[in-house]
Amino acid sequence: MGVRRWIEGWPVYRQLTGPDRLARGQAAKSREWHARTEDADKVVRSICPYCAVGCGQKVYVKDGKVTQIEGDPDSPISRGRLCPKGSASKQLVTSPTRVTEVLYRRPFGKDWERLPLDRAMDMIADRVLKTRRETWQDVDDEGRRLNRTLGIASLGGATLDNEENYLMKKLYTALGAIQIENQARI
């Protein structure tokens, strides 16, 4: 693109040389640009991950990759608005420095090793199921039904939103845990 053509495409130049002196029409309009959201293959509704407010987000996806995250105007909580952290949540998802592996140190090991997230999740699930199986109590000494485990407990955090705490409570209750607490109550 030549310099002259670039200058002629500049909105200020169009404003000063054209009929739209107040820049309320064509002079202010970008000719070649369009919103990133227009190219999205799909829009997924989500919740901002940062605090317990639970602001609604619209996540725009093209070719399986997140292209933009904006506030969801249909959210009764945030009505389309996001705080600075919520507005920057695309960086959380798409950053090249995002951690995608788990550092794991084996028992009595000296060094950390990198594990894929899927493998680490499988290891956690195996340990939870093993603990539940080994500590399960069907009945007490008098034959009363217990259906519980004392080998699993949960301490939730106050920075989790209501939905996360609700799901954690459902999960641990389904596992048979009875020691379920939240740091906000302590």
N, C-alpha and C positions, 0 to 999 in steps of 0.2 A: 504494500500500500504506500503510495507516495505521500510526501509531507503535505502537499496541497489538499489532497483528498482527505487526509486525516484531519486537517484544520477545518475543512468544510463540513465534516461529520461531527465536529465538536458542538455540543448544544449551545454554548455561549456565542459562538460564531453565527450559528443559525438564528439565534435571538437577535443579534445586533444587525444582521444583514437581511433578514427576512421580514415578513409581515407580522409575525408574532412577537412584538416587542416586549410584552410582559411575560413571555415564556409560560403561557397557560395552556398551550396546545402542542403543535408539532415541534416547536423549538426545544421543548423540554423532554420530548419523547426519545428514548433510545431506539435506534433503528434496528440494530443487529442483536441486541440482547433480549433474553427472555428469562423468566423465573426458572430456577433449577427444578422446582416442583412440577413444572409442566411436562418434563420428560420422564417422570416416574412411571414404572410399570405397575406399581401398587403402592397403596398407602396403608400402613399398619398403625393402629391406635395403641398407645402404650402409656406407661406412667413414668414420670421422671424418677430416676433412681437415687437422687441425692438426699432428700430429707423426708420427713414423715408427713408432709402436707399432701402429697399425692397428686401433683399437677398433671393434667392430661397432656399428652404429646401426640403429634402426628409424625410418623417416621416414613419418609419417602425412600423407596427402594427402586433401583434400576439395575438390571442385570445381576441381581442377587447382592448388591452392595448398597449401603446406606448413602444417600446423596444429600439429604437434608433432614433436620429435625426441627419442628416448630411447635408452638403451643396449639392445643386443640381448642378451637372456639366453642365446641359442643360440651366441653368439660364444665360441670357445675362448680367445680372447685376453683379452677384458674381462669376460666372463660377466655382461653387463648393466650394468656400471659405466662411468661416464664421468667424466673429470676436469672441473673447472669450465669450462675452455675448450670441451671437447666438449659439455657440458651446455648451453652457450650458443650452439651452432652454428646453431640456428634463427634467431638474430639475424643471422648471417652471410648467410643465404639470403633472409630476408624484410625486412631493414632498408630503410627508404625512402632511406637515404643510400648504399645499395650502388651501386658504380660499375658501370654497364651500357654505358658507351661507352669508346672508346679515344681518348686524346689523340695526335694524329699531327702531326708537323712535316715538311713536304715538304723534299726536298733544297734547300738554299740558302734555305729559307723563314724568315720572321721570326716568324711567329705559329703557335700550335697550333690545330688544328682538331679538332672532335669527329667521330668516325666510329662508326657502329654496329658492334658486335662482329662480326657476320657479315661485314661488308665487310672489316674488318681481318684476320679469319681467312683470307678469300679472298686478300687481298694477300700474306699470309705464305705460303700454299700455292703461289701463283703464283711467288713468288721462290725457294722451295725447289726446285720442279720445274725452273725455269729454270736455277738453279745446278747442279743435278744433271745436266741435259741438256748444259750447256756444259762441265762438268768431268769427264764420264764417261770412264773408261778401260776399254776392252774387253780389250786385250792390251798387254803390255810390248814393248820393242824386240826381244826375242828370240821373240816370238809366244806367250808363255805367257799363259794366261787370267788376267785380273785381276778384271773385273766389280766395279769400285769407283769411288768419287769421293773426291778429296782436297779438294774444295771445301766439304764439310759436316763439321762436327765437333760434338761434344756434350760439355758439362761439366755433369753432374748435381749436385744438391745433397744434402747429408747429411740435410736435414730432410724430404726426400721419403721416403715409405714404400717398402717393398720392391716392392709391386705397381707403383707409379709408375715406379721405376727399371727394373724388369723390362720394362714396356711401352715405355719410352724406348729401352732397349737393342734390343728387337725392332724398333721403328720405324726407328731409325738403321741397324741392320744391313740391314733390308729396303731402305732407300734406297741402300745400298752404301757407307755411311760406315765408315771403319775407325778413325777417331780418336774413340773413345768413352771417356770417363773420368768418374770421380765424385770430387767434391771430398773425400769422406771418405778416399780412398786417397792423396791428394796430401800 
